Amino acid sequence: MKKLRMRFTTYCLTSLFLALTGGAIFTARTIQAYDGACSPLAGFPGVLQKAGLVATGDCRAKPGGAICNGGGVCTVSGNPGLCRNSAKPGGAPICTCVPNTVSK
């Protein structure tokens, strides 16, 4: 009986660890994919944006839509960048501020 309880406890703890790890990886990848979005996001990315985990850019969207002026100057988290229209495959386009990177 003791052996069965130990196996069950080990199984439960391992399952919990794997679930938490998977959730953390999913959250980190979502933050990376939507970082710098200028337009309001929907679903889980929107929750992360409202919580302040996804940085918001200051691109100006064209009236009546989420499409922005591509190539316009913007800032995200205090860093200068350029506005870009981006979309996930099969998804709606979103306006994103992509920070400038300095080549070494």
N, C-alpha and C positions, 0 to 999 in steps of 0.2 A: 504494500500500500504506500509506503514511504517513497519507494522508487517511482511509482506512478505519479505521485504528487510532484516529485522533483522534475520529472519529464514534462508534465503539464505546465509547471511554472516556467521552465526553461523555454518551452514552445511559446508561451504567451509573451514573455519578455523579448524573445527574438522577433516575434511578429510585430510587436509594438515598436521596437527599434527600427525594423525595416520600413514600417509605415511612416514613421516620423522622418526618416532619412529621405524617403521618396517624396514626401510632402515638401521638405526643405529644398530639395533639388528642383522640384517643379516650380516653387515660388521664386527661387533664384533665377531660373531660366526665363520666367515670365517677366521679372523685373528687368533683366538684361534685354529682352526683346522689345519692351515698350518704354524703355528709358528715354526721356526727352520728348515724349508725346505732347503736342500742343493742344490737341482737341480732347474733350472729355471722352474717356473710355467706358465701355460697358462690360458687365460681367466681372469675373475675378480680377482682370487688370484694372477695372474701374475701382474696385474695392481697395486694391493696393495703391492706386493713385490718390484716392481720398484719404488714405491712411498716411500719405506722405512718403511711401516707400519707392514710388516711381517718380523721378524728377520730371517736372513740367517745364516745357519751353515756352517762349513768348512769341511764337510765330503768329501771324495774323491769317486766319482762315478767310477764304473768299466768301462773300455773303451767300447764305443759304446752303452751306455745305461744310464738309470737313477737309476739302482740298485747299492747300495753302499755296502761297506764291513761292514756288520752288526756286531756290537760289537766293532768296532774301536773307538778310542778316538777322540773327536772333541770338539769344543767350539762354543757356540751361545750366543751372547750378553755378552761376557767376562766370561761366566760360563762354566765349564767343563761338558762334557756329553758323551754319547755313540751314535754311528750311528745306526739307525734302518731303515729297509725298511717298509714303511706303505702305505696303500692305502684305499681309500673310497670304499665301496661296489660297484662293477661294474666299478671302475675307474682304471687308470693306476697307478702302484706303483711309489712312490717317496721316495727319500732318505731324512731322517729327523734326525737332531741332537736333542736328548732328553736330557735336562740338568739333572744332578744328583741331587737327593733330599736327604736331611739329615733327618733321622728319629729322633724324639725326644722321 
